Amino acid sequence: MYLDSTKKKEIFEKYGKSGTDTGSPESQIALFSFRIAHLTEHLKANHKDYNTERSLKMLVGKRRRLLDYLIKNDIGRYRSIIKELGLRK
């Protein structure tokens, strides 16, 4: 599997407060970004996989909502996670 528990823990340690910090918006956004990148590569090879395409769109929406939450509540944390992940702007 592409995303095992060690990879998740590594993502949470890097972007969250600790290895077990799974609830912070930054760690969730980082995890969603990793999954989005994986699904995008999968869809390049399997362009007729419509279930994966739908899952990808739902993940992008979840990440967008979390980013909107961060913009509303703490613009500094939003800017730092965008810069670390290289998402935009």
Protein Blocks (a to p, Z undefined) as FASTA:
>chain_A
ZZdfklmmmmmmmmmmblklmkbmklmmmmmmmmmmmmmmmmmmmmmlmklmmmmmmmmm
mmmmmmmmmmmmommlmmmmmmmnomgZZ
